[in-house]
């Protein structure tokens, strides 16, 4: 037979001693405060992780778009003949070897990059930049192989401080001629 002590006897706990049964209001409030602090810490860590993941994704998207644009422009410039460059360096006129005729690459005032008058940059990017052309021997003759330098600044849109990304790049391409 089990011996029941006075301290943990259910009848005595209910009738006589409220100090030895359950939790007091102060103990419950302290427990809630500790739980709330833990939730705030874990929530802060989660929000920090989500923000950094969003920032990394934005940077990755900007890099992928900029790489695609630069690689396609470089390939086309490399295989083409450079005809002219606008005085402000925003428009480059080239003639490709595959019979499409002369066309332009242009950095527009609306932060878009245009090829043949059509925007080739994504709507969620702002692209500004210029072209620099170095002609062999400093001549004005664009028929000789030239070196084209593309200087671009690519920004993610909208310009949210927490998840914005800016990429500045410079690529030099020497035309091969045909």
C-alpha positions, 0 to 999 in steps of 0.5 A: 500500500502506498503512503500518501504524504501530506504535501502532495495529497490531492485533498490537502492541496485543494483544501489547505495549501495553495503554495504547493499546488500549480503555478502562481500568477508571477510564475506564469507571467515570467514564463510568458515573458521568457517564451515571448523573448524566445519567439522574438529572437527566433522571429528576428533570425528568420526575418534576417535570413529571409531578407538576406535570401531575397537580396541574394536572389536579386543579386543573382537575377541582376548578374544573370541578366547583365551577363546575358546582355553583355555576352550577346552584345559582345558576340554580335560586336565581335563578328560585326563591323563598327560603323560609328559612335554617337558623340555622347557614346550612348549609340553604337552603329554596327553592321553584322556579317549575316545580312541584317543591315546596319543597326544600333545599340543604344542606351536610352534615357529611360534606363533601357538598352535598345537593339534595333529600337527594341528594348533588350533589357528586362523590365525589372532592370535599369541599365545606363551606360556608354560605349567607347571605341578605340580605332587603330592608330587613332584614325577616323576610319571605322573600317579597320578592326576597332576595340569597343568598350561597353561600360554599364550600370545595372540596377534592380527595380524597384529600388527597394533598399533591403533587396536592391542590387547594383552591378557596374561592369566594363567589357572590352570587345575587339571586332574580328571583322569578316 
